């Protein structure tokens, strides 16, 4: 069961309160290059991203927000801002849906008060982002390391600054490059506040290792009801972050993230068909045909030992033999098919039985 958290609206998307967990990513284009940034935001949206963040390092980038917002009216946008409170004010004026900022690093309390006032008047939420690698020096001295308690104290200190000026439309993210540190810090937050939590492992690494670390962290937190929106940070094309986020949330059976569930065996000496190539070819074909979001369980098995059993639990599946396979549907044999027809047979069966064609 999801832990109770308050609801924050980012554009038209509800974050928290048990709602569907939105997937986020961040552009890696130069925000000054409006065309490239818009193209990447569009690609992220087409991949299934729900909310996109981009950096706003200076006034020129803040001015670009107006045109980016106009061109990307199909998705909520978040401005990532550090140090200069005036950039937050300009982004709010130019139509941004959410601001990521740390109130403690934008100067005096009068500046925090102004950002809080403008964001409140325009109903723009603020995400407070605390990372283990950028913790305040005094907290590092106090705790000796970016411990979960230190990260929590940092986040709640920033929250306190905003609450002091009557602003509570807040999302918190507390991240570390350590899986255990990220998990512990977010559990501590979930026990001690009801703000929506943006979760993920920061500086996680490349597409392979970063995916593993994020899957470990999200797999530990989400089943315990912790986490209201996610970003799978990867040193890769941002679109890969979106696919990774979708796959993780789908594997955890998160509400609103259903879709095709492919089960396939790891192969062994009994395998007599090219199961590795077959599995990859089927996944590619399902995506090309727009079937990957269809909530159907597909079993692709390499032999008759485990195949019929797994296929029995699937909506449709195949159990391979030498140069051929048996096509199953809910455990019942449909027909025998040659190896060359396995992928099109599965695709056609799903189209005929699980779509409106």
LUMVEXGU-101104 format. One record per residue (C-alpha): chain; z, x, y; residue number from 1; residue in one letter. Coordinates in steps of 0.05 Angstrom, whole numbers. Layout:
BEGIN
+---+--------+--------+--------+-----+---+
| c |     up |   east |  north |   k | r |
+---+--------+--------+--------+-----+---+
| A |      Z |      X |      Y | NUM | A |
...
+---+--------+--------+--------+-----+---+
This chain:
BEGIN
+---+--------+--------+--------+-----+---+
| c |     up |   east |  north |   k | r |
+---+--------+--------+--------+-----+---+
| A |      0 |      0 |      0 |   1 | X |
| A |    -19 |     26 |     69 |   2 | X |
| A |     40 |     44 |    113 |   3 | X |
| A |     47 |     -2 |    173 |   4 | X |
| A |     17 |     27 |    237 |   5 | X |
| A |     -2 |     -4 |    303 |   6 | X |
| A |    -75 |    -18 |    317 |   7 | X |
| A |   -116 |     22 |    367 |   8 | X |
| A |   -187 |      1 |    385 |   9 | X |
| A |   -240 |     55 |    393 |  10 | X |
| A |   -298 |     17 |    422 |  11 | X |
| A |   -303 |    -42 |    375 |  12 | X |
| A |   -271 |     -6 |    316 |  13 | X |
| A |   -199 |    -21 |    297 |  14 | X |
| A |   -160 |     41 |    276 |  15 | X |
| A |    -94 |     28 |    241 |  16 | X |
| A |    -58 |    -35 |    220 |  17 | X |
| A |    -86 |    -33 |    149 |  18 | X |
| A |   -158 |    -38 |    172 |  19 | X |
| A |   -216 |     -2 |    139 |  20 | X |
| A |   -210 |     73 |    148 |  21 | X |
| A |   -265 |     97 |    196 |  22 | X |
| A |   -301 |    162 |    182 |  23 | X |
| A |   -308 |    211 |    240 |  24 | X |
| A |   -346 |    274 |    254 |  25 | X |
| A |   -361 |    320 |    313 |  26 | X |
| A |   -427 |    344 |    340 |  27 | X |
| A |   -441 |    419 |    341 |  28 | X |
| A |   -496 |    415 |    394 |  29 | X |
| A |   -490 |    439 |    465 |  30 | X |
| A |   -468 |    375 |    501 |  31 | X |
| A |   -510 |    396 |    561 |  32 | X |
| A |   -570 |    387 |    517 |  33 | X |
| A |   -570 |    311 |    519 |  34 | X |
| A |   -631 |    302 |    474 |  35 | X |
| A |   -603 |    346 |    418 |  36 | X |
| A |   -535 |    313 |    423 |  37 | X |
| A |   -563 |    243 |    420 |  38 | X |
| A |   -607 |    262 |    361 |  39 | X |
| A |   -547 |    289 |    323 |  40 | X |
| A |   -503 |    229 |    340 |  41 | X |
| A |   -559 |    184 |    313 |  42 | X |
| A |   -564 |    225 |    249 |  43 | X |
| A |   -489 |    220 |    240 |  44 | X |
| A |   -491 |    145 |    250 |  45 | X |
| A |   -548 |    138 |    200 |  46 | X |
| A |   -507 |    177 |    149 |  47 | X |
| A |   -449 |    128 |    155 |  48 | X |
| A |   -406 |    158 |    210 |  49 | X |
| A |   -363 |    107 |    247 |  50 | X |
| A |   -338 |    148 |    307 |  51 | X |
| A |   -368 |    212 |    337 |  52 | X |
| A |   -333 |    264 |    380 |  53 | X |
| A |   -365 |    318 |    423 |  54 | X |
| A |   -338 |    373 |    467 |  55 | X |
| A |   -335 |    365 |    542 |  56 | X |
| A |   -322 |    435 |    569 |  57 | X |
| A |   -342 |    426 |    642 |  58 | X |
| A |   -365 |    378 |    696 |  59 | X |
| A |   -438 |    381 |    675 |  60 | X |
| A |   -419 |    359 |    605 |  61 | X |
| A |   -375 |    304 |    633 |  62 | X |
| A |   -434 |    279 |    674 |  63 | X |
| A |   -478 |    280 |    612 |  64 | X |
| A |   -430 |    229 |    580 |  65 | X |
| A |   -462 |    173 |    620 |  66 | X |
| A |   -531 |    185 |    591 |  67 | X |
| A |   -506 |    200 |    521 |  68 | X |
| A |   -465 |    136 |    523 |  69 | X |
| A |   -526 |     96 |    546 |  70 | X |
| A |   -570 |    125 |    490 |  71 | X |
| A |   -517 |    116 |    436 |  72 | X |
| A |   -491 |     46 |    447 |  73 | X |
| A |   -489 |     36 |    371 |  74 | X |
| A |   -427 |     79 |    359 |  75 | X |
| A |   -360 |     94 |    393 |  76 | X |
| A |   -357 |    163 |    426 |  77 | X |
| A |   -298 |    209 |    436 |  78 | X |
| A |   -294 |    264 |    489 |  79 | X |
| A |   -258 |    328 |    467 |  80 | X |
| A |   -224 |    357 |    528 |  81 | X |
| A |   -179 |    416 |    540 |  82 | X |
| A |   -142 |    441 |    602 |  83 | X |
| A |   -179 |    404 |    658 |  84 | X |
| A |   -153 |    334 |    669 |  85 | X |
| A |   -210 |    319 |    717 |  86 | X |
| A |   -259 |    320 |    659 |  87 | X |
| A |   -219 |    265 |    625 |  88 | X |
| A |   -223 |    223 |    689 |  89 | X |
| A |   -298 |    234 |    695 |  90 | X |
| A |   -310 |    216 |    621 |  91 | X |
| A |   -270 |    152 |    630 |  92 | X |
| A |   -312 |    135 |    690 |  93 | X |
| A |   -376 |    149 |    651 |  94 | X |
| A |   -361 |    102 |    593 |  95 | X |
| A |   -327 |    143 |    538 |  96 | X |
| A |   -291 |    103 |    485 |  97 | X |
| A |   -234 |    151 |    470 |  98 | X |
| A |   -207 |    217 |    495 |  99 | X |
| A |   -179 |    274 |    453 | 100 | X |
| A |   -131 |    314 |    496 | 101 | X |
| A |    -63 |    347 |    493 | 102 | X |
| A |    -23 |    322 |    553 | 103 | X |
| A |     18 |    387 |    551 | 104 | X |
| A |    -41 |    432 |    568 | 105 | X |
| A |    -72 |    397 |    627 | 106 | X |
| A |    -22 |    417 |    680 | 107 | X |
| A |     35 |    381 |    715 | 108 | X |
| A |     61 |    312 |    700 | 109 | X |
| A |     24 |    283 |    760 | 110 | X |
| A |    -41 |    300 |    723 | 111 | X |
| A |    -16 |    268 |    659 | 112 | X |
| A |      3 |    207 |    699 | 113 | X |
| A |    -66 |    201 |    729 | 114 | X |
| A |   -101 |    207 |    661 | 115 | X |
| A |    -54 |    155 |    632 | 116 | X |
| A |    -65 |    108 |    690 | 117 | X |
| A |   -141 |    112 |    686 | 118 | X |
| A |   -144 |    106 |    610 | 119 | X |
| A |    -97 |     47 |    611 | 120 | X |
| A |   -137 |     11 |    664 | 121 | X |
| A |   -201 |     20 |    623 | 122 | X |
| A |   -168 |      9 |    555 | 123 | X |
| A |   -188 |     78 |    531 | 124 | X |
| A |   -143 |    105 |    476 | 125 | X |
| A |   -121 |    178 |    473 | 126 | X |
| A |   -118 |    220 |    411 | 127 | X |
| A |    -66 |    274 |    412 | 128 | X |
| A |    -90 |    331 |    369 | 129 | X |
| A |    -41 |    384 |    345 | 130 | X |
| A |    -66 |    442 |    301 | 131 | X |
| A |    -25 |    493 |    265 | 132 | X |
| A |    -66 |    548 |    296 | 133 | X |
| A |    -52 |    527 |    368 | 134 | X |
| A |     21 |    508 |    367 | 135 | X |
| A |     63 |    520 |    430 | 136 | X |
| A |     96 |    589 |    432 | 137 | X |
| A |    165 |    560 |    441 | 138 | X |
| A |    158 |    518 |    378 | 139 | X |
| A |    132 |    578 |    339 | 140 | X |
| A |    193 |    617 |    363 | 141 | X |
| A |    240 |    560 |    345 | 142 | X |
| A |    212 |    547 |    275 | 143 | X |
| A |    182 |    615 |    259 | 144 | X |
| A |    117 |    583 |    234 | 145 | X |
| A |     75 |    520 |    243 | 146 | X |
| A |    121 |    480 |    197 | 147 | X |
| A |    114 |    405 |    189 | 148 | X |
| A |    175 |    396 |    234 | 149 | X |
| A |    144 |    440 |    287 | 150 | X |
| A |     78 |    402 |    285 | 151 | X |
| A |    115 |    336 |    289 | 152 | X |
| A |    157 |    359 |    348 | 153 | X |
| A |     95 |    382 |    384 | 154 | X |
| A |     59 |    317 |    373 | 155 | X |
| A |    118 |    274 |    393 | 156 | X |
| A |    129 |    316 |    455 | 157 | X |
| A |     58 |    300 |    477 | 158 | X |
| A |     69 |    227 |    459 | 159 | X |
| A |    132 |    227 |    502 | 160 | X |
| A |     92 |    251 |    563 | 161 | X |
| A |     44 |    193 |    557 | 162 | X |
| A |     98 |    142 |    543 | 163 | X |
| A |    135 |    165 |    604 | 164 | X |
| A |     78 |    136 |    645 | 165 | X |
| A |     72 |     72 |    605 | 166 | X |
| A |     15 |     93 |    559 | 167 | X |
| A |     21 |     80 |    485 | 168 | X |
| A |    -51 |     68 |    462 | 169 | X |
| A |    -46 |    132 |    421 | 170 | X |
| A |    -74 |    161 |    357 | 171 | X |
| A |    -42 |    225 |    329 | 172 | X |
| A |    -74 |    280 |    289 | 173 | X |
| A |    -33 |    336 |    261 | 174 | X |
| A |    -75 |    386 |    222 | 175 | X |
| A |    -69 |    454 |    190 | 176 | X |
| A |   -117 |    498 |    151 | 177 | X |
| A |    -65 |    493 |     96 | 178 | X |
| A |    -70 |    433 |     49 | 179 | X |
| A |      5 |    431 |     35 | 180 | X |
| A |     21 |    439 |    109 | 181 | X |
| A |    -26 |    383 |    129 | 182 | X |
| A |      2 |    336 |     76 | 183 | X |
| A |     75 |    351 |     92 | 184 | X |
| A |     65 |    343 |    167 | 185 | X |
| A |     30 |    276 |    161 | 186 | X |
| A |     82 |    250 |    112 | 187 | X |
| A |    135 |    270 |    163 | 188 | X |
| A |     97 |    234 |    218 | 189 | X |
| A |     87 |    171 |    176 | 190 | X |
| A |    162 |    168 |    163 | 191 | X |
| A |    181 |    175 |    235 | 192 | X |
| A |    129 |    137 |    277 | 193 | X |
| A |     80 |     80 |    273 | 194 | X |
| A |     22 |    110 |    312 | 195 | X |
| A |    -45 |    110 |    274 | 196 | X |
| A |    -58 |    177 |    241 | 197 | X |
| A |   -124 |    215 |    242 | 198 | X |
| A |   -122 |    259 |    180 | 199 | X |
| A |   -159 |    318 |    151 | 200 | X |
| A |   -154 |    393 |    140 | 201 | X |
| A |   -177 |    434 |    200 | 202 | X |
| A |   -215 |    500 |    193 | 203 | X |
| A |   -223 |    482 |    120 | 204 | X |
| A |   -283 |    527 |    105 | 205 | X |
| A |   -354 |    518 |     81 | 206 | X |
| A |   -385 |    457 |     48 | 207 | X |
| A |   -357 |    473 |    -21 | 208 | X |
| A |   -288 |    500 |     -8 | 209 | X |
| A |   -276 |    457 |     53 | 210 | X |
| A |   -293 |    395 |     13 | 211 | X |
| A |   -243 |    415 |    -40 | 212 | X |
| A |   -187 |    425 |     10 | 213 | X |
| A |   -200 |    360 |     46 | 214 | X |
| A |   -205 |    321 |    -19 | 215 | X |
| A |   -138 |    350 |    -40 | 216 | X |
| A |   -104 |    330 |     25 | 217 | X |
| A |   -135 |    261 |     31 | 218 | X |
| A |   -123 |    249 |    -43 | 219 | X |
| A |    -49 |    263 |    -33 | 220 | X |
| A |    -41 |    222 |     31 | 221 | X |
| A |    -85 |    160 |     25 | 222 | X |
| A |    -58 |    135 |    -42 | 223 | X |
| A |     11 |    138 |    -10 | 224 | X |
| A |    -14 |     93 |     47 | 225 | X |
| A |    -19 |    149 |     99 | 226 | X |
| A |    -81 |    157 |    142 | 227 | X |
| A |   -118 |    109 |    187 | 228 | X |
| A |   -182 |    149 |    203 | 229 | X |
| A |   -210 |    213 |    173 | 230 | X |
| A |   -252 |    274 |    189 | 231 | X |
| A |   -273 |    322 |    134 | 232 | X |
| A |   -281 |    385 |    174 | 233 | X |
| A |   -333 |    433 |    144 | 234 | X |
| A |   -369 |    495 |    166 | 235 | X |
| A |   -435 |    459 |    154 | 236 | X |
| A |   -482 |    408 |    182 | 237 | X |
| A |   -438 |    353 |    210 | 238 | X |
| A |   -477 |    302 |    169 | 239 | X |
| A |   -447 |    335 |    107 | 240 | X |
| A |   -378 |    318 |    135 | 241 | X |
| A |   -397 |    245 |    135 | 242 | X |
| A |   -424 |    245 |     65 | 243 | X |
| A |   -362 |    282 |     41 | 244 | X |
| A |   -317 |    232 |     76 | 245 | X |
| A |   -354 |    173 |     46 | 246 | X |
| A |   -350 |    203 |    -24 | 247 | X |
| A |   -276 |    217 |    -18 | 248 | X |
| A |   -258 |    148 |      8 | 249 | X |
| A |   -303 |    116 |    -44 | 250 | X |
| A |   -269 |    156 |   -100 | 251 | X |
| A |   -201 |    132 |    -75 | 252 | X |
| A |   -224 |     59 |    -77 | 253 | X |
| A |   -210 |     50 |     -3 | 254 | X |
| A |   -223 |    -19 |     24 | 255 | X |
| A |   -291 |    -23 |     58 | 256 | X |
| A |   -317 |     40 |     24 | 257 | X |
| A |   -344 |     12 |    -41 | 258 | X |
| A |   -410 |     35 |    -68 | 259 | X |
| A |   -443 |     65 |   -128 | 260 | X |
| A |   -396 |     99 |   -176 | 261 | X |
| A |   -434 |    148 |   -220 | 262 | X |
| A |   -398 |    176 |   -282 | 263 | X |
| A |   -431 |    230 |   -323 | 264 | X |
| A |   -406 |    278 |   -376 | 265 | X |
| A |   -401 |    353 |   -363 | 266 | X |
| A |   -450 |    368 |   -420 | 267 | X |
| A |   -437 |    408 |   -483 | 268 | X |
| A |   -475 |    434 |   -544 | 269 | X |
| A |   -488 |    363 |   -567 | 270 | X |
| A |   -530 |    347 |   -506 | 271 | X |
| A |   -604 |    340 |   -523 | 272 | X |
| A |   -631 |    318 |   -455 | 273 | X |
| A |   -631 |    351 |   -387 | 274 | X |
| A |   -569 |    314 |   -364 | 275 | X |
| A |   -556 |    359 |   -304 | 276 | X |
| A |   -626 |    349 |   -277 | 277 | X |
| A |   -624 |    276 |   -296 | 278 | X |
| A |   -559 |    262 |   -259 | 279 | X |
| A |   -584 |    297 |   -196 | 280 | X |
| A |   -651 |    261 |   -199 | 281 | X |
| A |   -617 |    193 |   -207 | 282 | X |
| A |   -571 |    205 |   -148 | 283 | X |
| A |   -629 |    226 |   -104 | 284 | X |
| A |   -670 |    166 |   -125 | 285 | X |
| A |   -612 |    118 |   -113 | 286 | X |
| A |   -604 |    145 |    -43 | 287 | X |
| A |   -678 |    143 |    -29 | 288 | X |
| A |   -682 |     71 |    -52 | 289 | X |
| A |   -622 |     51 |    -10 | 290 | X |
| A |   -579 |     35 |    -70 | 291 | X |
| A |   -522 |     84 |    -61 | 292 | X |
| A |   -479 |     32 |    -26 | 293 | X |
| A |   -489 |    -20 |    -80 | 294 | X |
| A |   -421 |    -31 |   -115 | 295 | X |
| A |   -444 |    -16 |   -186 | 296 | X |
| A |   -416 |     33 |   -238 | 297 | X |
| A |   -470 |     75 |   -271 | 298 | X |
| A |   -457 |    118 |   -332 | 299 | X |
| A |   -504 |    176 |   -348 | 300 | X |
| A |   -481 |    207 |   -413 | 301 | X |
| A |   -511 |    263 |   -454 | 302 | X |
| A |   -499 |    241 |   -526 | 303 | X |
| A |   -477 |    185 |   -572 | 304 | X |
| A |   -406 |    211 |   -581 | 305 | X |
| A |   -378 |    192 |   -513 | 306 | X |
| A |   -438 |    156 |   -485 | 307 | X |
| A |   -431 |     86 |   -514 | 308 | X |
| A |   -357 |     85 |   -497 | 309 | X |
| A |   -367 |    104 |   -424 | 310 | X |
| A |   -429 |     60 |   -419 | 311 | X |
| A |   -387 |      2 |   -445 | 312 | X |
| A |   -342 |      8 |   -384 | 313 | X |
| A |   -401 |     14 |   -337 | 314 | X |
| A |   -445 |    -40 |   -308 | 315 | X |
| A |   -505 |     -2 |   -332 | 316 | X |
| A |   -514 |     66 |   -365 | 317 | X |
| A |   -552 |    111 |   -412 | 318 | X |
| A |   -531 |    151 |   -473 | 319 | X |
| A |   -580 |    207 |   -486 | 320 | X |
| A |   -612 |    232 |   -549 | 321 | X |
| A |   -668 |    282 |   -562 | 322 | X |
| A |   -722 |    264 |   -513 | 323 | X |
| A |   -697 |    193 |   -506 | 324 | X |
| A |   -637 |    150 |   -488 | 325 | X |
| A |   -606 |     82 |   -500 | 326 | X |
| A |   -600 |     37 |   -439 | 327 | X |
| A |   -535 |     -1 |   -439 | 328 | X |
| A |   -510 |    -59 |   -396 | 329 | X |
| A |   -436 |    -76 |   -402 | 330 | X |
| A |   -433 |    -43 |   -469 | 331 | X |
| A |   -493 |    -79 |   -498 | 332 | X |
| A |   -557 |    -42 |   -516 | 333 | X |
| A |   -615 |    -65 |   -473 | 334 | X |
| A |   -670 |    -20 |   -502 | 335 | X |
| A |   -689 |     50 |   -521 | 336 | X |
| A |   -726 |     89 |   -467 | 337 | X |
| A |   -762 |    157 |   -466 | 338 | X |
| A |   -729 |    212 |   -425 | 339 | X |
| A |   -783 |    209 |   -372 | 340 | X |
| A |   -767 |    136 |   -357 | 341 | X |
| A |   -691 |    141 |   -352 | 342 | X |
| A |   -687 |    146 |   -276 | 343 | X |
| A |   -737 |     91 |   -260 | 344 | X |
| A |   -707 |     46 |   -314 | 345 | X |
| A |   -637 |     52 |   -283 | 346 | X |
| A |   -664 |     42 |   -213 | 347 | X |
| A |   -703 |    -20 |   -233 | 348 | X |
| A |   -644 |    -49 |   -271 | 349 | X |
| A |   -599 |    -42 |   -211 | 350 | X |
| A |   -651 |    -72 |   -165 | 351 | X |
| A |   -662 |   -131 |   -211 | 352 | X |
| A |   -589 |   -146 |   -225 | 353 | X |
| A |   -548 |   -121 |   -166 | 354 | X |
| A |   -590 |   -130 |   -104 | 355 | X |
| A |   -628 |   -186 |    -70 | 356 | X |
| A |   -691 |   -145 |    -82 | 357 | X |
+---+--------+--------+--------+-----+---+
